[in-house]
Structure formats: structure tokens, C-alpha cells
Amino acid sequence: MNDDWSGSGMPDDPWRLKTPPLTSEYTIHRDDDADPPLLICQVGSTKLTYLSRAVDDLHEMLIAHGDWMPLGAADEQKEPAAGTVEAWGRSPDNPVGGWYGQRKGYRGRFAMYLPPLLEALGLVELEHNPRNNRVRAIVQPG
């Protein structure tokens, strides 16, 4: 464990993470009782929700991509740059056929909040520059 995250991901012990530039803190926990299961992301007073399967789906996409991919985080109302994690998180061509974000008006920022969780879980390498960060999969042996 490093200084950029802690927690077990349960409601009473959420993952405490930092955004890729390491400038803002937020929490995420799993809600496996929701249908479908969700990740609840708390950023200050704002609650965002993403499909839990995003962790596995994003990791699999990054493995298939095979190299660094720009994050391209953007609010829901802003069109993300093509070829970014954010664009994939909204694409009709992803495994869920669209948005992983579930709360209308707050469905964006997928690429801001999900890659640090994958990094904490040991699934990706993530850059921590002030801007224009990228991510790539760590391929698990076996």
C-alpha cells in the first residue's frame, strides 16, 4: 500500500483514493446489493455511481489495447477526445453498450475516478503528472 490509497472497498471502509494528478481525494465502495452492482464514488458532497463491472471491463480493454492510453477525463456534457479511456467509458462499442456512469448529469469523469482504483488493485500502471495522464494494463500471470 502507498500513500495514495487505502481501504477495503466496503461501505464501512471505502477505498480512499487520489485523482491521477494526486491533487484531490475521493472514496469508492462497492454496492453489491444494487441491481446491477455499483461502485459508489464520493467526491466531496457529490455522489457518482459506476457499474462495478467497469473494473474488469476496463482492465480487459487495456490488455487488448496493449500500450499506454490517455485518460481524457471529461464531464458528461463535454465530448471526450477519441481514443481515450473516457471515450471508451461512454462508447456504444464497449461491453455495456454505453455509459458506465449511472447517475444522469454525473456520468462523466469515468477516466478520473476509475483508473486510480485499478492502480490500487494492482491492475494498471498510471501516470501522475499534473495533466495529460495515461494508463496501461498490468497483465496478471497465469
HELIX and SHEET records of a PDB file:
HELIX    1   1 ALA A   54  HIS A   65  1                                  12    
HELIX    2   2 VAL A   85  TRP A   88  1                                   4    
HELIX    3   3 PHE A  110  ALA A  120  1                                  11    
SHEET    1   A 4 TRP A  15  LYS A  18  0                                        
SHEET    2   A 4 GLU A  25  ASP A  31 -1                                        
SHEET    3   A 4 LEU A  38  VAL A  43 -1                                        
SHEET    4   A 4 THR A  46  LEU A  51 -1                                        
SHEET    1   B 3 MET A  69  PRO A  70  0                                        
SHEET    2   B 3 ARG A 134  ALA A 137 -1                                        
SHEET    3   B 3 VAL A 124  LEU A 126 -1                                        
END                                                                             
